[in-house]
Amino acid sequence: MPLIVTAALCIIAEALYKKGWFNWLRPFAWYAVPILYMHQAVIDVLAKVPALDHTIILWLLGLIISLLIAAGWHQLVKRVLPKKSV
């Protein structure tokens, strides 16, 4: 059953992407893997700060900080290692 639900969600997401309804989500797709791996580390570090120890705040900051780190890394690599012309 989970495989069928996942396949259905992928088909629906592909159809919506082709219509252009969710183009604003494209940066999240570009950095999905770094966000996936970094958000829990960011949440664990920020949970040590008592003022930030709230589920919604930690979730948002985990997403935003991970996205900023991934985008910053992408820009750094793009500037340091420009694409070679073939």
Secondary structure, DSSP 4 states (H G I P E B T S, - for coil): -HHHHHHHHHHHHHHHHHHTTTGGGHHHHHTHHHHHHHHHHHHHHHTTSGGG--HHHHHHHHHHHHHHHHHHHHHHHHHHSPPPP-
